[in-house]
Amino acid sequence: MAADPSVPTAGGPGEGDLTLHLLGGFRLLHATAHIVVPRGLQRVIALIGLRPGATRSQVAGLLWPDVSEERALSSLRTALWRLRQDPCCPMTVAGDTVRLAPAVRLDVDDLVGTAERVRNGDDPRTTAGALAAGRHDLLPGWYDDWVLLDRERLRQLRLHMLEQVSAQHLAAGRHGEALEAALEAMAAEPLRETPHRLVVRIHLAEGNAFEAVHAFYVYRDLLRRELRLEPSPAMSALLDDTLAPIRAASRPATGRDTAARPSPAGRPT
C-alpha cells in the first residue's frame, strides 16, 4: 500500500483521516491522496468495513470459503501483517476481532446513518445528501457472496429511504421535493411500483390529472412489456375518481350498444 504520488497530500503518511469508499468501487483516500491497495488486500479491508467487530475466523471463512479453516486463518494473518506494515493501515486488531480504525470514515456508514435518520422521522429537508446517498452500487464487479448480500441490502435500504423522503414531502405539501425523491427511487429501480405510485399521488395532489394518468400508463406499458404484468389494484384505484367522468361519458347511450366498459387498468378513450 502506498499513496499515489500523482495526487498531492496535505501531510505525511499517517496524518489526517482516512476515507474508505465502497459504493461505486473501492477507493481508500488519505486526505486527498488515493492509496494504492492490491486487489487481495482490498477484499480484506472491504469485508472488515462491512462486518465491524467480526472475529478472525468469521473474516477468514468469508474471504477463503473453499479452503480449510487453518489455511484460511493463515492467509488472513499474512494479509493483516502486510496491512499493518503500512503507515496508512486502516485497521485495528484487538484480541480476536478486527475492525476499521476509528479515524476511518466509511461511505456505507454515511448511507446507513442517513437512512436511519429518515426512518426516525427527521425532517427530510435537514437530512443532508439523502437523495445522493448510496446512488452507486456496492463494489460493482465484485461477485463474492458477502458482497452480493450486502449490495442488495443497501439497495433496498436506499429505495425505502427515498420512498419515505418522498412520502414525507408529499404529506407536508412540498410537491417538488416529493417528486424529486420519487424520481430518484424510480431511476434506481424502474420496475418497482412504489415510486411510480408516489409519482401518481404527487401529480394528483397538485391537480395535474393529465400528468397522473400519463405516469400511470407509462408504468403500465413498461410492466406489460418487461414482465407481462399489470399494475396492482391499489395503484389502479388511485385514478378511479379521475377517470370516473371519462368512463361515464363513454357509457353506451342505449341498451343495444354492447361496448365493454373500460376496466380500472384500461386506457381511457
C-alpha positions as CSV (number, residue, x, y, z in Angstrom):
1,M,0.0,0.0,0.0
2,A,1.2,3.5,-0.8
3,A,-0.2,6.9,-1.5
4,D,-0.4,7.7,-5.2
5,P,2.5,10.2,-5.8
6,S,0.5,11.9,-8.6
7,V,-2.0,13.3,-6.0
8,P,-0.8,15.9,-3.6
9,T,-1.3,15.2,0.1
10,A,-2.0,17.6,3.0
11,G,0.6,16.0,5.2
12,G,2.8,13.0,5.6
13,P,1.7,9.4,5.9
14,G,-0.3,8.7,8.9
15,E,-1.5,12.3,9.3
16,G,-5.2,13.1,8.9
17,D,-8.2,10.9,8.5
18,L,-8.7,8.1,6.0
19,T,-11.8,7.7,3.9
20,L,-12.9,4.3,2.6
21,H,-15.3,4.3,-0.4
22,L,-17.0,1.0,-1.2
23,L,-20.0,2.5,-3.1
24,G,-19.2,2.8,-6.8
25,G,-15.9,0.9,-6.4
26,F,-13.1,0.5,-3.9
27,R,-11.2,3.7,-3.0
28,L,-9.0,4.4,0.0
29,L,-8.1,8.0,0.5
30,H,-5.6,9.7,2.8
31,A,-6.7,13.3,2.8
32,T,-7.0,13.8,-1.0
33,A,-4.4,11.2,-2.0
34,H,-5.5,7.9,-3.4
35,I,-3.9,5.0,-1.6
36,V,-3.0,2.1,-4.0
37,V,-4.1,-1.2,-2.5
38,P,-3.6,-4.6,-4.1
39,R,-6.8,-6.4,-5.0
40,G,-6.3,-9.1,-2.5
41,L,-5.9,-6.6,0.4
42,Q,-8.9,-4.6,-0.9
43,R,-11.1,-7.6,-0.2
44,V,-9.8,-7.9,3.3
45,I,-10.4,-4.2,4.0
46,A,-13.8,-4.1,2.4
47,L,-15.1,-7.1,4.3
48,I,-13.8,-5.8,7.6
49,G,-15.5,-2.5,6.9
50,L,-18.8,-4.2,6.2
51,R,-18.5,-6.6,9.2
52,P,-17.3,-4.4,12.1
53,G,-16.1,-6.4,15.0
54,A,-16.0,-9.7,13.1
55,T,-13.7,-12.4,14.5
56,R,-10.7,-13.6,12.6
57,S,-12.4,-16.9,12.0
58,Q,-15.5,-15.2,10.5
59,V,-13.4,-13.0,8.3
60,A,-11.2,-15.8,7.1
61,G,-14.2,-18.1,6.4
62,L,-15.9,-15.4,4.2
63,L,-12.7,-14.5,2.3
64,W,-11.5,-18.0,1.7
65,P,-14.6,-20.3,1.9
66,D,-13.1,-23.0,-0.3
67,V,-10.1,-23.9,1.8
68,S,-9.6,-25.4,5.3
69,E,-10.0,-23.1,8.3
70,E,-6.4,-23.4,9.2
71,R,-5.3,-22.3,5.7
72,A,-7.8,-19.5,5.6
73,L,-6.6,-18.2,9.0
74,S,-3.0,-18.4,7.8
75,S,-3.9,-16.3,4.7
76,L,-5.7,-13.8,6.9
77,R,-2.6,-13.5,9.2
78,T,-0.4,-12.8,6.2
79,A,-2.8,-10.2,4.8
80,L,-3.1,-8.4,8.2
81,W,0.6,-8.4,8.6
82,R,1.0,-6.8,5.2
83,L,-1.6,-4.1,6.1
84,R,0.0,-3.3,9.4
85,Q,3.4,-2.6,7.8
86,D,1.9,0.5,6.1
87,P,1.6,3.8,7.9
88,C,-1.8,4.3,6.3
89,C,-3.1,1.0,7.7
90,P,-6.9,1.4,8.1
91,M,-7.3,-1.5,10.6
92,T,-7.1,-2.2,14.3
93,V,-6.8,-5.6,15.8
94,A,-7.9,-6.3,19.3
95,G,-7.7,-9.8,20.5
96,D,-9.7,-12.0,18.1
97,T,-11.6,-9.1,16.5
98,V,-10.6,-6.9,13.5
99,R,-12.2,-3.6,12.6
100,L,-11.5,-0.4,10.8
101,A,-9.5,2.2,12.8
102,P,-11.6,4.9,14.5
103,A,-10.3,7.6,12.1
104,V,-11.5,5.8,9.0
105,R,-14.7,7.2,7.5
106,L,-16.8,4.7,5.6
107,D,-19.2,5.8,2.9
108,V,-21.5,2.9,3.7
109,D,-21.9,4.2,7.2
110,D,-23.0,7.5,5.8
111,L,-25.8,5.9,3.8
112,V,-26.9,3.8,6.8
113,G,-26.9,6.8,9.1
114,T,-28.9,8.9,6.7
115,A,-31.5,6.2,6.2
116,E,-31.8,5.8,10.0
117,R,-32.4,9.5,10.5
118,V,-35.1,9.4,7.8
119,R,-36.7,6.3,9.4
120,N,-36.7,8.0,12.7
121,G,-38.8,10.9,11.3
122,D,-36.2,13.6,10.8
123,D,-37.3,16.4,8.6
124,P,-36.0,15.3,5.1
125,R,-35.0,19.0,4.4
126,T,-32.4,18.6,7.1
127,T,-31.2,15.2,6.1
128,A,-28.1,16.2,4.1
129,G,-27.4,14.2,1.0
130,A,-30.5,11.9,1.3
131,L,-31.1,11.8,-2.5
132,A,-27.4,11.3,-3.4
133,A,-26.6,8.9,-0.6
134,G,-25.9,5.4,-2.0
135,R,-26.5,6.4,-5.6
136,H,-23.9,3.9,-6.7
137,D,-23.9,0.1,-6.1
138,L,-21.7,-1.5,-3.5
139,L,-18.4,-2.7,-5.1
140,P,-19.7,-3.2,-8.7
141,G,-17.9,-6.0,-10.5
142,W,-17.3,-7.9,-7.3
143,Y,-19.2,-11.2,-7.0
144,D,-18.3,-12.7,-3.6
145,D,-21.4,-14.0,-1.8
146,W,-20.9,-11.5,1.1
147,V,-20.7,-8.6,-1.4
148,L,-23.9,-9.7,-3.2
149,L,-25.8,-10.0,0.1
150,D,-24.7,-6.5,1.3
151,R,-25.2,-5.0,-2.1
152,E,-28.9,-6.0,-2.2
153,R,-29.3,-5.0,1.5
154,L,-28.0,-1.5,0.8
155,R,-30.0,-1.2,-2.4
156,Q,-33.3,-2.0,-0.6
157,L,-32.3,0.4,2.3
158,R,-31.8,3.3,-0.2
159,L,-35.1,2.6,-2.0
160,H,-37.1,2.6,1.2
161,M,-35.3,5.7,2.3
162,L,-36.1,7.6,-0.9
163,E,-39.7,6.5,-0.8
164,Q,-40.1,7.6,2.8
165,V,-38.5,11.0,2.0
166,S,-40.9,11.4,-0.9
167,A,-43.9,10.5,1.2
168,Q,-42.8,12.9,4.0
169,H,-42.5,15.8,1.5
170,L,-45.9,14.9,0.0
171,A,-47.6,14.9,3.4
172,A,-46.1,18.3,4.0
173,G,-47.3,19.7,0.7
174,R,-43.8,20.0,-0.8
175,H,-44.6,18.5,-4.1
176,G,-41.5,19.4,-6.0
177,E,-39.2,17.8,-3.4
178,A,-41.6,14.8,-3.2
179,L,-41.4,14.3,-6.9
180,E,-37.6,14.6,-7.0
181,A,-37.2,11.9,-4.4
182,A,-39.7,9.6,-6.1
183,L,-38.0,10.0,-9.4
184,E,-34.6,9.2,-7.8
185,A,-36.1,5.9,-6.5
186,M,-37.7,5.2,-9.9
187,A,-34.3,5.7,-11.6
188,A,-32.7,3.2,-9.1
189,E,-35.4,0.5,-9.8
190,P,-37.6,1.3,-12.8
191,L,-39.9,-1.7,-12.4
192,R,-40.7,-1.1,-8.7
193,E,-44.3,0.1,-8.3
194,T,-44.0,2.1,-5.1
195,P,-42.1,5.1,-6.6
196,H,-44.5,5.1,-9.6
197,R,-47.4,5.1,-7.3
198,L,-45.9,8.1,-5.4
199,V,-45.5,10.0,-8.7
200,V,-49.2,9.5,-9.5
201,R,-50.2,10.6,-6.0
202,I,-48.0,13.7,-6.2
203,H,-49.5,14.8,-9.6
204,L,-53.0,14.2,-8.2
205,A,-52.2,16.3,-5.1
206,E,-51.0,19.1,-7.5
207,G,-54.2,18.8,-9.5
208,N,-52.3,17.7,-12.6
209,A,-54.7,14.9,-13.8
210,F,-53.1,14.6,-17.2
211,E,-49.7,14.0,-15.6
212,A,-51.1,11.5,-13.2
213,V,-52.8,9.5,-15.9
214,H,-49.7,9.7,-18.2
215,A,-47.5,8.5,-15.4
216,F,-49.8,5.6,-14.7
217,Y,-49.9,4.4,-18.4
218,V,-46.1,4.8,-18.8
219,Y,-45.6,2.4,-15.9
220,R,-48.4,0.1,-17.1
221,D,-46.8,-0.2,-20.5
222,L,-43.4,-0.8,-19.1
223,L,-44.7,-3.5,-16.8
224,R,-46.5,-5.2,-19.6
225,R,-43.5,-5.1,-21.9
226,E,-40.9,-6.3,-19.4
227,L,-42.8,-8.7,-17.1
228,R,-46.3,-9.2,-18.8
229,L,-47.9,-7.9,-15.6
230,E,-50.5,-5.3,-14.7
231,P,-50.2,-2.6,-12.0
232,S,-51.6,-3.6,-8.7
233,P,-55.3,-2.8,-7.9
234,A,-54.0,-0.3,-5.3
235,M,-52.3,1.7,-8.0
236,S,-55.2,1.5,-10.4
237,A,-57.6,2.7,-7.6
238,L,-55.6,5.9,-7.4
239,L,-57.1,7.0,-10.7
240,D,-60.7,5.9,-10.1
241,D,-62.0,9.3,-9.3
242,T,-60.0,11.0,-12.1
243,L,-61.2,8.5,-14.7
244,A,-64.8,8.3,-13.5
245,P,-66.1,11.2,-15.7
246,I,-64.4,9.8,-18.7
247,R,-65.9,6.4,-18.1
248,A,-69.3,7.9,-17.5
249,A,-69.2,9.8,-20.8
250,S,-68.1,6.7,-22.7
251,R,-71.0,4.5,-21.5
252,P,-73.4,3.3,-24.2
253,A,-76.4,5.5,-24.7
254,T,-78.8,2.6,-25.3
255,G,-79.0,-0.9,-24.2
256,R,-78.4,-2.1,-27.7
257,D,-74.8,-0.9,-27.6
258,T,-72.8,-3.7,-26.1
259,A,-69.4,-1.9,-26.0
260,A,-67.4,-3.1,-22.9
261,R,-67.0,-0.7,-20.1
262,P,-63.2,0.1,-19.5
263,S,-61.6,-1.7,-16.6
264,P,-59.8,0.3,-13.9
265,A,-56.5,-0.5,-15.6
266,G,-57.7,0.2,-19.2
267,R,-56.6,3.2,-21.1
268,P,-59.5,5.7,-21.5
269,T,-60.7,6.5,-24.9
